[in-house]
Amino acid sequence: MRFFTFSLNIPYQVFLQHYSGSASQLMVYTDCGLKVQFPAVRFRSFVTQAGLVGRFKVFVTADNRFDRIERLTN
């Protein structure tokens, strides 16, 4: 199973834009420099009053389908 690690620092108000449909995808650069895109809804459980902040590891299947997310640090 492949995984991607990256850091996010998205303020709460900015992250809420995905609810209105204006930002339904998160595009991130991984630690290896790859540009990957994930549905913003997958990160909803990690949002706090500070926003979406921390280091994350996203696992994908062999056919590049989303499997799970782990928060590494806050």
Secondary structure as GFF3:
##gff-version 3
##sequence-region A 1 74
A	DSSP	beta_strand	2	10	.	.	.	ID=ss1
A	DSSP	alpha_helix	12	15	.	.	.	ID=ss2
A	DSSP	three_ten_helix	16	20	.	.	.	ID=ss3
A	DSSP	beta_strand	25	29	.	.	.	ID=ss4
A	DSSP	beta_strand	35	39	.	.	.	ID=ss5
A	DSSP	three_ten_helix	40	46	.	.	.	ID=ss6
A	DSSP	beta_strand	52	60	.	.	.	ID=ss7
A	DSSP	beta_strand	66	73	.	.	.	ID=ss8
###
